[in-house]
Protein backbone atom coordinates (compact mmCIF):
# COMPACT_ATOMS: atom_id res chain seq x y z
CA UNK A 1 0.00 0.00 0.00
CA UNK A 2 1.22 3.48 -0.83
CA UNK A 3 0.97 5.86 2.08
CA UNK A 4 0.87 9.63 1.99
CA UNK A 5 3.34 11.76 3.92
CA UNK A 6 1.60 12.84 7.14
CA UNK A 7 3.51 16.14 7.14
CA UNK A 8 2.20 17.07 3.69
CA UNK A 9 -1.21 15.40 3.47
CA UNK A 10 -4.17 17.57 4.45
CA UNK A 11 -6.29 14.41 4.87
CA UNK A 12 -3.85 12.82 7.32
CA UNK A 13 -3.36 16.11 9.18
CA UNK A 14 -7.13 16.25 9.68
CA UNK A 15 -7.16 12.71 11.02
CA UNK A 16 -4.35 13.56 13.44
CA UNK A 17 -6.30 16.63 14.60
CA UNK A 18 -9.31 14.45 15.37
CA UNK A 19 -7.17 11.89 17.22
CA UNK A 20 -5.76 14.70 19.35
CA UNK A 21 -9.16 16.35 19.94
CA UNK A 22 -10.75 13.30 21.60
CA UNK A 23 -9.07 12.46 24.93
CA UNK A 24 -11.00 9.17 25.13
CA UNK A 25 -10.22 8.40 21.49
CA UNK A 26 -12.48 9.03 18.50
CA UNK A 27 -14.56 6.29 16.96
CA UNK A 28 -14.55 5.46 13.27
CA UNK A 29 -17.81 7.42 13.09
CA UNK A 30 -16.14 10.48 14.70
CA UNK A 31 -13.29 10.40 12.20
CA UNK A 32 -15.73 10.10 9.30
CA UNK A 33 -17.87 12.95 10.59
CA UNK A 34 -15.06 15.36 11.42
CA UNK A 35 -12.85 14.65 8.41
CA UNK A 36 -15.30 13.48 5.80
CA UNK A 37 -13.07 10.44 5.33
CA UNK A 38 -14.56 7.53 3.46
CA UNK A 39 -11.88 5.16 4.80
CA UNK A 40 -10.87 6.01 8.39
CA UNK A 41 -9.16 2.64 8.92
CA UNK A 42 -6.98 3.30 5.87
CA UNK A 43 -6.11 6.78 7.16
CA UNK A 44 -5.09 5.22 10.50
CA UNK A 45 -2.99 2.62 8.66
CA UNK A 46 -1.23 5.36 6.69
CA UNK A 47 -0.50 7.27 9.90
CA UNK A 48 1.00 4.12 11.39
CA UNK A 49 3.23 3.78 8.31
CA UNK A 50 4.36 7.36 9.06
CA UNK A 51 5.48 6.22 12.52
CA UNK A 52 2.46 7.13 14.63
CA UNK A 53 1.51 4.65 17.34
CA UNK A 54 -2.26 4.29 17.30
CA UNK A 55 -4.17 1.71 19.31
CA UNK A 56 -7.57 0.44 18.23
CA UNK A 57 -10.10 -0.97 20.69
CA UNK A 58 -13.36 -2.70 19.92
CA UNK A 59 -16.19 -0.94 21.79
CA UNK A 60 -19.19 -3.13 20.97
CA UNK A 61 -22.00 -2.82 18.47
CA UNK A 62 -24.34 -0.05 17.37
CA UNK A 63 -28.10 -0.53 17.59
CA UNK A 64 -27.98 -1.68 13.97
CA UNK A 65 -25.25 -4.25 14.60
CA UNK A 66 -22.24 -2.37 13.21
CA UNK A 67 -18.94 -2.72 15.05
CA UNK A 68 -17.64 0.31 16.95
CA UNK A 69 -13.89 0.91 17.10
CA UNK A 70 -12.15 3.62 19.14
CA UNK A 71 -8.65 4.89 18.25
CA UNK A 72 -6.02 6.28 20.64
CA UNK A 73 -2.96 8.21 19.51
CA UNK A 74 -0.04 7.13 21.73
CA UNK A 75 2.74 9.15 20.11
CA UNK A 76 5.23 8.83 17.30
CA UNK A 77 8.21 6.55 16.88
CA UNK A 78 11.60 8.17 16.52
CA UNK A 79 12.39 6.02 13.48
CA UNK A 80 9.22 5.19 11.46
CA UNK A 81 10.94 2.44 9.50
CA UNK A 82 11.10 0.16 12.56
ChimeraX commands (.cxc) that place a marker at each C-alpha (Angstrom):
marker #1 position 0.00,0.00,0.00 radius 0.5
marker #1 position 1.22,3.48,-0.83 radius 0.5
marker #1 position 0.97,5.86,2.08 radius 0.5
marker #1 position 0.87,9.63,1.99 radius 0.5
marker #1 position 3.34,11.76,3.92 radius 0.5
marker #1 position 1.60,12.84,7.14 radius 0.5
marker #1 position 3.51,16.14,7.14 radius 0.5
marker #1 position 2.20,17.07,3.69 radius 0.5
marker #1 position -1.21,15.40,3.47 radius 0.5
marker #1 position -4.17,17.57,4.45 radius 0.5
marker #1 position -6.29,14.41,4.87 radius 0.5
marker #1 position -3.85,12.82,7.32 radius 0.5
marker #1 position -3.36,16.11,9.18 radius 0.5
marker #1 position -7.13,16.25,9.68 radius 0.5
marker #1 position -7.16,12.71,11.02 radius 0.5
marker #1 position -4.35,13.56,13.44 radius 0.5
marker #1 position -6.30,16.63,14.60 radius 0.5
marker #1 position -9.31,14.45,15.37 radius 0.5
marker #1 position -7.17,11.89,17.22 radius 0.5
marker #1 position -5.76,14.70,19.35 radius 0.5
marker #1 position -9.16,16.35,19.94 radius 0.5
marker #1 position -10.75,13.30,21.60 radius 0.5
marker #1 position -9.07,12.46,24.93 radius 0.5
marker #1 position -11.00,9.17,25.13 radius 0.5
marker #1 position -10.22,8.40,21.49 radius 0.5
marker #1 position -12.48,9.03,18.50 radius 0.5
marker #1 position -14.56,6.29,16.96 radius 0.5
marker #1 position -14.55,5.46,13.27 radius 0.5
marker #1 position -17.81,7.42,13.09 radius 0.5
marker #1 position -16.14,10.48,14.70 radius 0.5
marker #1 position -13.29,10.40,12.20 radius 0.5
marker #1 position -15.73,10.10,9.30 radius 0.5
marker #1 position -17.87,12.95,10.59 radius 0.5
marker #1 position -15.06,15.36,11.42 radius 0.5
marker #1 position -12.85,14.65,8.41 radius 0.5
marker #1 position -15.30,13.48,5.80 radius 0.5
marker #1 position -13.07,10.44,5.33 radius 0.5
marker #1 position -14.56,7.53,3.46 radius 0.5
marker #1 position -11.88,5.16,4.80 radius 0.5
marker #1 position -10.87,6.01,8.39 radius 0.5
marker #1 position -9.16,2.64,8.92 radius 0.5
marker #1 position -6.98,3.30,5.87 radius 0.5
marker #1 position -6.11,6.78,7.16 radius 0.5
marker #1 position -5.09,5.22,10.50 radius 0.5
marker #1 position -2.99,2.62,8.66 radius 0.5
marker #1 position -1.23,5.36,6.69 radius 0.5
marker #1 position -0.50,7.27,9.90 radius 0.5
marker #1 position 1.00,4.12,11.39 radius 0.5
marker #1 position 3.23,3.78,8.31 radius 0.5
marker #1 position 4.36,7.36,9.06 radius 0.5
marker #1 position 5.48,6.22,12.52 radius 0.5
marker #1 position 2.46,7.13,14.63 radius 0.5
marker #1 position 1.51,4.65,17.34 radius 0.5
marker #1 position -2.26,4.29,17.30 radius 0.5
marker #1 position -4.17,1.71,19.31 radius 0.5
marker #1 position -7.57,0.44,18.23 radius 0.5
marker #1 position -10.10,-0.97,20.69 radius 0.5
marker #1 position -13.36,-2.70,19.92 radius 0.5
marker #1 position -16.19,-0.94,21.79 radius 0.5
marker #1 position -19.19,-3.13,20.97 radius 0.5
marker #1 position -22.00,-2.82,18.47 radius 0.5
marker #1 position -24.34,-0.05,17.37 radius 0.5
marker #1 position -28.10,-0.53,17.59 radius 0.5
marker #1 position -27.98,-1.68,13.97 radius 0.5
marker #1 position -25.25,-4.25,14.60 radius 0.5
marker #1 position -22.24,-2.37,13.21 radius 0.5
marker #1 position -18.94,-2.72,15.05 radius 0.5
marker #1 position -17.64,0.31,16.95 radius 0.5
marker #1 position -13.89,0.91,17.10 radius 0.5
marker #1 position -12.15,3.62,19.14 radius 0.5
marker #1 position -8.65,4.89,18.25 radius 0.5
marker #1 position -6.02,6.28,20.64 radius 0.5
marker #1 position -2.96,8.21,19.51 radius 0.5
marker #1 position -0.04,7.13,21.73 radius 0.5
marker #1 position 2.74,9.15,20.11 radius 0.5
marker #1 position 5.23,8.83,17.30 radius 0.5
marker #1 position 8.21,6.55,16.88 radius 0.5
marker #1 position 11.60,8.17,16.52 radius 0.5
marker #1 position 12.39,6.02,13.48 radius 0.5
marker #1 position 9.22,5.19,11.46 radius 0.5
marker #1 position 10.94,2.44,9.50 radius 0.5
marker #1 position 11.10,0.16,12.56 radius 0.5
marker link #1:1,2 radius 0.2
marker link #1:2,3 radius 0.2
marker link #1:3,4 radius 0.2
marker link #1:4,5 radius 0.2
marker link #1:5,6 radius 0.2
marker link #1:6,7 radius 0.2
marker link #1:7,8 radius 0.2
marker link #1:8,9 radius 0.2
marker link #1:9,10 radius 0.2
marker link #1:10,11 radius 0.2
marker link #1:11,12 radius 0.2
marker link #1:12,13 radius 0.2
marker link #1:13,14 radius 0.2
marker link #1:14,15 radius 0.2
marker link #1:15,16 radius 0.2
marker link #1:16,17 radius 0.2
marker link #1:17,18 radius 0.2
marker link #1:18,19 radius 0.2
marker link #1:19,20 radius 0.2
marker link #1:20,21 radius 0.2
marker link #1:21,22 radius 0.2
marker link #1:22,23 radius 0.2
marker link #1:23,24 radius 0.2
marker link #1:24,25 radius 0.2
marker link #1:25,26 radius 0.2
marker link #1:26,27 radius 0.2
marker link #1:27,28 radius 0.2
marker link #1:28,29 radius 0.2
marker link #1:29,30 radius 0.2
marker link #1:30,31 radius 0.2
marker link #1:31,32 radius 0.2
marker link #1:32,33 radius 0.2
marker link #1:33,34 radius 0.2
marker link #1:34,35 radius 0.2
marker link #1:35,36 radius 0.2
marker link #1:36,37 radius 0.2
marker link #1:37,38 radius 0.2
marker link #1:38,39 radius 0.2
marker link #1:39,40 radius 0.2
marker link #1:40,41 radius 0.2
marker link #1:41,42 radius 0.2
marker link #1:42,43 radius 0.2
marker link #1:43,44 radius 0.2
marker link #1:44,45 radius 0.2
marker link #1:45,46 radius 0.2
marker link #1:46,47 radius 0.2
marker link #1:47,48 radius 0.2
marker link #1:48,49 radius 0.2
marker link #1:49,50 radius 0.2
marker link #1:50,51 radius 0.2
marker link #1:51,52 radius 0.2
marker link #1:52,53 radius 0.2
marker link #1:53,54 radius 0.2
marker link #1:54,55 radius 0.2
marker link #1:55,56 radius 0.2
marker link #1:56,57 radius 0.2
marker link #1:57,58 radius 0.2
marker link #1:58,59 radius 0.2
marker link #1:59,60 radius 0.2
marker link #1:60,61 radius 0.2
marker link #1:61,62 radius 0.2
marker link #1:62,63 radius 0.2
marker link #1:63,64 radius 0.2
marker link #1:64,65 radius 0.2
marker link #1:65,66 radius 0.2
marker link #1:66,67 radius 0.2
marker link #1:67,68 radius 0.2
marker link #1:68,69 radius 0.2
marker link #1:69,70 radius 0.2
marker link #1:70,71 radius 0.2
marker link #1:71,72 radius 0.2
marker link #1:72,73 radius 0.2
marker link #1:73,74 radius 0.2
marker link #1:74,75 radius 0.2
marker link #1:75,76 radius 0.2
marker link #1:76,77 radius 0.2
marker link #1:77,78 radius 0.2
marker link #1:78,79 radius 0.2
marker link #1:79,80 radius 0.2
marker link #1:80,81 radius 0.2
marker link #1:81,82 radius 0.2
view
